[in-house]
């Protein structure tokens, strides 16, 4: 793979795609520092220092820090992700959406259009809610976060944040079309990775002051490499179910007769379960920031990352959503029916219901392994921070996203390289025949 990446300079089209991707990501990072008018940024930053364990802290991580300074990109890409998940869930309940999902490219375009509409609607609702919430918030010193409230501020904030999210959505689509990799995923990737330099500088500062030893940093570095290696290994892991296709004679042609496999990923649900689990558990902590009631404060303090109650609930919700999301996105009955329609079967298993039951059993065992793996990675940051005093956040949903996006982007670059190499071989072959 490293040899192949060395050939990037020989392919002008791939160079242009990579350059376009970097330029669009730079535009995104610049926009993340353009503040929304009417906000006292100092009081807002102090408020977010107290809200790190709440849902606001989670959203701020996905927004790349844009929410903590309330930039024009403060909502980030979360409304788009929420709209996509809602559309996926509605595909099962609404027959029209289910038909669209099976109509190929035209159906996918229609669903994408619905997702865009849903993103704008969610952005308007969330933007208005943030504007109203900011008017009732104050920093630790009692200073009001909003300089001058009222309907003018609410309307301006709602329009600004909605326009920012729509622009981010457009940037993601442009990266996907004109750049390399999945644009939405790369925007989330950029928002998370941008915090790495500050963590590295903080580690060197602690090393220089003697608060951390060089031996501890070496052990931590080795552990980080091992954890990333495990994530790469598991995310690339598959359970391949062998599939045999019977021969079919249509006219004078013979179709089928080949052996293939049905790949089932260990982590089919991806990063959706920890995102859902974090959102549900952190909801009381977020409400407690707006409702200063003693009972709410007690619940919020109990559900803080690092506490035993939080970690148990977190793991339980992750396992539940791993099974739930896998059941939503992968239907063994449809897979078995499609195999039967084209003459495919699993050796030793009868086609139809028996095949569906077999695939479902394999997928259930795989999902359990994937859920335990995701839970371990997501609990890792709390263990490192609470018990080993690690001064930065390592692991969790952020690491799963970063590694997953990096693998996907590297795979797409490799695909472009292979395509260009095969074209080169074909051209040389044609020239040889002309001679």
C-alpha positions, 0 to 999 in steps of 0.5 A, spaced: 500 500 500 505 504 501 508 503 494 502 505 491 501 511 495 508 513 492 505 513 485 500 519 487 504 524 484 504 520 477 496 521 477 494 528 476 487 527 477 488 524 484 492 530 486 487 535 484 482 531 488 486 530 494 488 538 493 480 539 493 479 535 499 484 539 503 482 546 500 475 545 502 477 542 509 481 548 510 474 552 508 470 549 514 476 550 519 476 557 517 468 558 518 469 554 525 472 560 528 467 566 525 463 567 531 455 569 531 454 576 532 451 578 539 455 573 543 460 574 549 465 569 547 469 569 554 462 568 558 460 562 553 467 559 553 467 559 561 460 556 561 462 550 556 468 549 561 463 547 566 459 543 561 464 538 558 460 532 561 454 534 558 450 533 551 453 540 549 460 537 550 459 531 546 456 536 540 462 541 541 466 535 539 463 533 533 463 540 531 470 541 532 470 546 537 465 551 533 459 550 538 463 552 544 465 559 541 458 559 537 461 560 530 457 560 524 458 552 524 456 551 531 451 546 529 456 542 525 454 536 521 450 533 527 443 535 524 445 532 517 447 525 521 440 526 525 436 527 519 440 521 515 438 516 521 431 518 522 430 517 514 433 510 515 429 508 521 423 511 517 425 507 511 422 500 515 416 504 517 414 507 511 412 503 504 414 509 500 421 510 502 422 502 502 420 502 495 425 508 494 431 505 497 430 499 492 430 503 486 437 504 485 441 510 484 434 514 482 431 512 489 437 514 493 437 521 490 430 522 492 432 520 499 438 524 499 433 530 497 429 528 503 435 528 508 437 535 506 430 538 507 430 534 514 437 537 515 434 544 514 428 543 518 432 540 524 437 546 524 432 551 524 429 548 530 436 547 534 438 554 532 432 557 535 432 552 541 440 554 542 438 562 541 433 561 547 437 557 551 443 562 550 438 568 553 437 564 559 444 562 560 450 566 564 457 564 565 460 562 572 461 570 574 454 571 572 455 575 566 450 574 561 452 570 554 447 574 550 449 581 549 442 583 547 437 578 547 430 578 544 426 576 537 432 580 533 437 575 536 433 569 536 431 570 528 438 572 527 442 566 530 437 561 527 438 563 520 445 564 521 446 557 524 441 554 519 445 557 513 452 554 516 449 547 517 447 548 510 454 550 507 457 544 511 452 539 508 454 543 501 462 542 503 461 535 504 457 533 498 463 537 494 468 533 497 465 527 496 464 529 488 470 532 487 475 530 492 477 523 495 473 520 501 466 521 504 465 528 505 461 528 511 465 523 514 471 527 513 468 534 516 467 530 522 474 527 522 477 534 521 473 537 527 476 531 531 483 531 529 484 539 530 484 538 537 490 533 537 495 539 537 493 542 543 493 535 547 500 534 544 503 541 546 499 540 553 503 533 554 510 536 553 508 542 558 507 536 563 513 533 561 517 539 562 514 541 568 515 534 571 508 532 572 509 526 567 515 522 567 518 520 560 517 512 562 509 513 563 509 517 556 513 511 553 508 506 555 502 511 554 504 511 546 505 504 546 498 503 548 495 508 543 499 504 538 496 497 540 489 500 541 489 503 534 492 497 531 486 493 534 481 498 532 484 497 525 484 489 525 477 489 528 474 494 523 477 490 517 475 484 520 469 480 516 466 473 517 465 470 510 459 465 509 461 461 503 455 462 497 455 457 491 451 459 485 448 453 481 449 453 474 443 456 469 442 455 462 439 461 458 439 460 451 446 458 449 449 461 455 451 458 462 450 463 468 452 462 475 456 456 477 461 460 481 463 460 489 463 467 492 462 469 500 457 473 504 461 478 508 459 480 515 462 485 518 464 484 526 462 491 527 456 492 523 453 498 526 459 502 526 459 508 531 452 509 531 451 506 538 456 510 542 453 516 539 446 514 541 448 511 548 452 518 549 446 522 547 441 519 552 445 518 558 448 525 557 441 528 556 439 529 564 446 533 565 444 537 559 437 539 562 440 540 569 444 546 566 438 549 564 434 547 570 437 548 577 433 544 581 437 540 586 434 533 584 436 534 577 443 536 579 444 530 583 442 526 577 447 529 573 452 528 578 451 521 578 451 520 570 458 523 569 463 520 565 468 516 570 462 514 575 460 507 575 453 508 574 455 512 568 459 506 565 454 501 566 449 504 563 453 506 557 455 499 556 448 497 556 446 502 551 451 501 547 450 493 546 442 495 545 443 499 540 448 495 536 443 490 536 437 495 534 441 498 529 444 492 526 437 489 525 434 496 522 440 496 517 441 488 515 435 484 514 437 476 513 430 474 510 431 479 504 439 477 503 436 469 503 431 471 498 435 474 493 440 469 494 435 464 492 432 468 487 439 468 483 440 460 485 445 461 490 445 457 497 450 456 503 453 449 502 449 444 507 443 449 509 437 449 505 435 455 501 430 460 504 428 460 511 433 456 513 438 460 510 435 466 513 436 463 520 443 461 519 445 468 517 441 471 523 445 466 528 451 468 525 450 475 525 447 475 532 454 472 535 458 477 531 454 483 533 455 481 540 463 481 539 462 487 536 458 490 541 463 488 547 469 491 542 465 498 541 464 498 549 471 497 551 474 502 546 468 507 548 470 506 556 477 506 555 478 514 555 474 514 562 479 509 565 485 513 562 483 519 565 480 517 572 485 512 574 491 514 570 490 521 570 492 522 562 491 529 560 487 528 554 481 524 551 484 518 547 479 513 545 471 513 545 467 515 539 472 520 536 477 514 535 472 510 532 470 515 527 478 517 526 480 510 524 474 508 520 474 515 516 482 514 515 481 507 513 475 508 508 479 514 505 485 510 504 481 505 501 478 510 496 485 512 494 488 505 493 482 504 488 483 510 484 491 508 484 489 501 481 484 503 476 489 508 473 494 502 473 489 497 470 488 503 464 495 504 463 496 496 462 490 496 457 493 502 453 500 499 453 496 492 450 492 496 445 499 499 443 502 493 442 497 490 438 497 496 433 504 494 432 
